[in-house]
């Protein structure tokens, strides 16, 4: 019935009449199915059989009211719809039917029109949501997602502006042949940290170029590191090394917050962030003046509030950048990530004092 195969419902149920004799639900289902296929005679008989078993049932009353409405017997139709409302005051079908009879009850042509176009069915008993419609919507949704994924996955990447606002990288643009042969035939456990496929290498290099043109040197360096420590071909590594030479020094003012990588992220994959600028807050310990004029300390990252330590990292300020600070005060240190034997340290570039336990 929910699939609106009312003719099939009638044939199947009538073939099992002996099994369901005396069943209210059986007669109600048959009556409603006959109503939907415009077999008013059978619908009336089955509804009468159901009524002898149960009188005050809103679905039954809706079905009988609809039969009266179909034949223009507004008096009985109205009486039955009002009975439905007395049982179920919020019944929408009865409310709509009563409103229709109030405005069009004496209009025979309007009644014939809604009978012919099927709109009279909205005053019939409801049979529930068609599961086929739900299934079709789900399938359409899945198809739409797959199509969208295919479009996005196969959409041509926006062309890299090798000669952009920041500068001209045309000399290190990748060729069509390099794109087809982006992988090295030799793999060494000492030189390969990232295993990539051909498309990944091309994307990584193009991303690096786009990051550079947009003034984001940190993520540019990340992609360069990815290529230099991967199975990318020699030509990609050479061009990545040349692109690396275009990178500029960063300061507290020129390091975007979005590109200021956390200690946890750097610690998770130091190779990827080697050479990136970071500004980490905390407190220092073991300050030491060195014989060559440099200055070093240990930074307790994240301890600027005196609550939690994300990790410890050695910081060295070269003589020209030495910035001794008060170890009792919270600070923020700008430095370049360096990695030696898998251990993170910072090449100090600048110090920014914090007030109290400020964020």
N, C-alpha and C positions, 0 to 999 in steps of 0.2 A: 504493500500500500504506500509506503514512504517513497518508493521508486515510481509511483504513479502508474503502475501496471495493473490497473483496476480490472480489466477484462480477464487477465490471467488469474487474479485473486478470486474472481467470481467462479471461474471454471474449476479451480483447485478446491475451493471451499465447498462448492456444491457437490463435488465428487466424494466428499467425506461427510455428507449430511448425517449419516447414521451415527458417526462417531461423536458428533457435537450436538446432538439433539438435547434441547433444554439449556444450552449455553448462551447466556446473554451476550458475551463478547463475540461469539460466533455470528449471531444474527445482526449485531450492531456493525461488525466489519463487513458483512455481506450487504447490508442496507446502504452503508456509506459508499461502498465500491460501486453498487448499482446506481446510486445518485450521481456519482462522478462520470459514469458512462451514459447518462441521460436515460436510463431504464427506470422510469418513474414507477411503473407498475410493480416490478420486483422490489424496488427500494421501499415502497409503501408496505408490501407484505412482510418483508424482513424486519422493518422497523416496528410493525404491529406485533410481530412475534417477540421481539425484544421487549416491547412495552408491557407485554403480559407477564414478563419476568421481573422487570424493574421499571418504575415510573419516573422517579426524580433523578434522572441522569442527564447532565447538561449536554453531552455529546449526542445522545439520542434526541433530545428536544431540539437541538440545532439542526439535526438531519430532517426531522419532521417539519420544522419551521421552514426550512429551505424548500421542501416539497410544496408547501402551501404558497410560498413566494413565487416559485416557478409557474404556478397555475394562476397567479394573480389574486389569490385568496388572502388579501392583506390582513383581514380581521383575524383569522386563525394564525397567520404567520406572526403578527404582532403579539398575540396572546402567548405563543410558544416562546418567542424571543424574550418576552418579559418574564416568563417562568425561568428561563436560563439566567437572567439577571438576578432573580430572587435567590437562586442557588449559588451563582458565581457573579457577584456584583461587578467584578473587574473584567468580565469576559469581553474581549475586544470585538469578537465576531458579532455578538448580539448587539453591542452598542452601535457598530457600523451599520448593521442591517436596519435597526430601528431608525437611524438617521436617514438612511436611504428611503425608507417608506415615508418618513415625514416630508421629505423634499420631492420625491418622485413617485409616491405611492399610487397616484391616480394617473400616472403617465404610462399608458400601455405601450407606446412606441419605445420608451426608454427601457422598459422591462424586456421587451423583445430584443432590443439592441444588446443589452448585457448578457442575455441568454445566448445570442448568436456569437458574440465575441469571447465568451467564456468568463467574463468578469464577474458573473453571478456567483462563481465558485468561491469568491472571497467571503461569501455569506454562508458557506457550507462548513461542516465540522472540519477542523484542521487535522491533517494526517502526518504532521511532522516534517522535518527537513529532509529533503531527498539526499540520501548518502552518496548517490552518484555525483551530485553537484559538489559535495564536499570533496570527494575523491578527485573530481576534475580540477577543482581549485587548487588542491594540493599538488596534483601533477603539473598544472600550469605554473604554479609557484616554483616547483623544482626545475621545470624546463626554463623558466625565466632566469633563475639563478645560474643554471648551467650556461645559458646563452650569454648572460652578463659576464660570467667568469671567462668564457671563451673570447668575448670581445676585448675584455681587459687584458687577458693573457697574450692575445695576438695583436693588440694595438701597437702600432709602431711607436717606439720610444721617441719622445720629442728630441729633435736633432740637437746635438751638442754645439753650442756656439763657441767654436775653437777660437775665433777672433771676436771676443766679446768686449764688454765695457771695461773690464779690469785689465785686459791685455790680450796679446796674440799668442795662441798656443798652436797655430797652424803647423809649426815645425815639428810638433810631437803628436799630431793627430794620427789616429790609427787608420790603416788602409783596409780596403775590402779583403785583401789576401790575409792580412793579419787577423781580421775578424774570423775568417774561416779556419785559421790555424793558430788559435790562441793558447794552446796547451803545449807544454814541453814533453818531449818523449822520454826524458830522464827524470827519475824521481830519486831523491836522496833524503834519507831520514834526518839528516842534519840541516837541510835547507827547506824542507816542505813542512809547514805548520798547518796550512789550510789546503784541503783538496777541493778544487773547483772544477766545474765543467766549462765548456767553451763559452756558453752564454753568460755564465757568472763572471768570467774574467772580463769579457767585453763590457758588461754592465758595471762592474766595479771600476774600471778605468774611466768610462764615460761619466759615472757618478763623481769620481774624483775631479774630473775636469769641470763639471757643472758646479760642484761645491767651491772650487777655486774661483770660478768666474763670479759666484755670488758672494765672495768674501768670507767664506767659512773654511778657514784653513785647518781647523782641528778635524772635522769629518773628512776633509780631503786627505789629510795625513793617514787617517784610519784606513781609507781605501787603498792608499799607496802601500801601507804596511801589509794589507791583505794580499796584494799582488806580489810584493817582494818576497813574502814568506809562503808562497803557494807554488803550485805546479804550473803557473803561467809560463808562456814561452819567453825566451830570452829577449825578444824584441819588446814585449810588453814590460818586462822588468827594466829594460834600458830606458824606455820612455817614462815609466813611473819614477825612476830615479831622477830624470831630467825635470819632471814636473815638481818633484820634491824641492828642487833648487829655487823654485818660484815662491815657496812659502815664506811668510814674514814672521817676525817676532810678534808675540802678543803681549798685551799689558792687561792690568785690571780693567781698564776702560774698553779695550777692544776684544775681550774674551766674552762672547755671548753666554748667558746663563744656560741656554739649551745645549751648548757645546762644552760646558764645564763638567767633564766626566767625574762621577763619584769614585771614591776609593774602592768601593765594592766592585764597581764595574771594571775598573782598571785591574784590580787584583784577580778578577775572574779570568782575564785574558791579557796579561801584560804585553805580550808581543803585539797585539792589535793596537795598543795605545802608546807604544813606545815613541817618544818624541813629541807627544801632545802636551799642550799647556793646560795646567789645572790650577785652580785656586781653592785650597783646602783650609778649613778653619780648624783650630785646635789650640793646644798649648805645647810648649817645647820643653825639652829636658836635655841635660848634658851639653850645654853650649861650650864650644871649644874654639879658641883662636889657634890657627895652624901656623907653622913656621913660614910657609910660603905666602902668608897674608890672607889666606882664605879663612872662612869661618863656617863651622858646621854645628849641627844639633840634631836631635831626634824630635820629630813632630808627632804628637799624639792626636791623630786625626779624629775630629768629632768631639774632642774633649773640651771645647771652648765653653761649654756650659757646666763642666765639671761633673757630668753624669755618666756619659757613655763614651767609650773609645771604639771607633770603627777599626782602627789599626795603627801601627807605628811605621814610620818611614824616615830613613836618614835623609837629611837635607844638607847640601853643600853649596855655599855661596863663594864663587870665585872672588879673588881680590877686588876686581873692579865692580863687583856686585855685593860686596859684604854688607850685611844689614843686621848688626847685633841688636837683639831685642831683650826686653825684660822677661825672663822665664816665668814670672809670676802672673803675667797678664795674658789674656786670650788674644790670639792673633790670627791673621789669614795670610798664608804664604802662597805666592804665585811661583810656580816652578815648572820645569820641563821633566816629564816622566822619562826616567832612564831605567833600563833593565839589565842586570848583570847576574848571571847564574840563576835566573828566574826570580830574583829579588828586586822589588821596586825601590827606587830612590828618586829624589828630586834634585835637579840642578836649579838651585834657587835663583829667582829673578827679581823678586820684590816682596816687601812685607807691608801688610796693612793692619794697623792695630785696631782691635775691637774694644768697644766700651763695655766693661763688665762682662756679662754673659750674653751679650747681644747675639742675635742670629746673623 
